[in-house]
Amino acid sequence: MTIQMTIRVRNELGRPAMLTLEPWGEVRALGVDEEVDIQAKGPGPEEQHDGGFVQVDMTADGINVWGWSGSVLEIMSGVPK
């Protein structure tokens, strides 16, 4: 079974930050309070033990979003305010 989801990420760091999709290394700059949607699609837990698990890390350098084994993540255009 394929899992598909949309994750909304907002930069609340109070300064411009880099959003990185891991492990692919795709990078996008995010302004202060800017939001983007990330579409994730990949195998479910019956095919991959970590299927459907997305990890989001806020660091001093920015925001890192990790996909699961066999998944594909895509940064969509900004979210209208």
C-alpha positions, -999 to 999 in steps of 0.1 A, spaced: 0 0 0 13 35 -9 11 63 17 6 99 5 5 129 28 10 167 28 30 183 56 29 221 62 62 236 75 64 272 88 97 290 96 92 303 132 129 307 139 126 345 137 151 348 109 154 334 73 163 297 73 171 269 50 146 240 46 163 208 36 147 175 24 168 146 36 184 124 25 182 140 -10 197 173 0 171 194 -18 173 229 -2 149 259 -3 152 292 15 123 302 38 116 337 49 105 346 84 70 331 90 70 317 55 50 284 50 54 257 24 37 224 19 57 192 14 41 163 -4 53 129 7 46 96 -10 61 61 -5 56 25 7 35 18 37 47 0 69 38 -34 54 66 -28 28 91 -7 48 93 -9 86 95 29 88 68 35 62 49 68 66 72 81 93 83 117 86 108 134 109 112 172 112 142 186 130 146 223 139 183 232 142 204 263 145 210 260 107 174 256 97 147 230 92 154 194 81 126 171 69 135 134 66 115 110 45 112 72 51 128 44 32 116 44 -5 97 77 -1 98 108 -23 93 142 -8 86 173 -29 85 210 -18 54 226 -32 50 263 -37 44 286 -7 12 287 11 -10 318 5 -17 339 36 
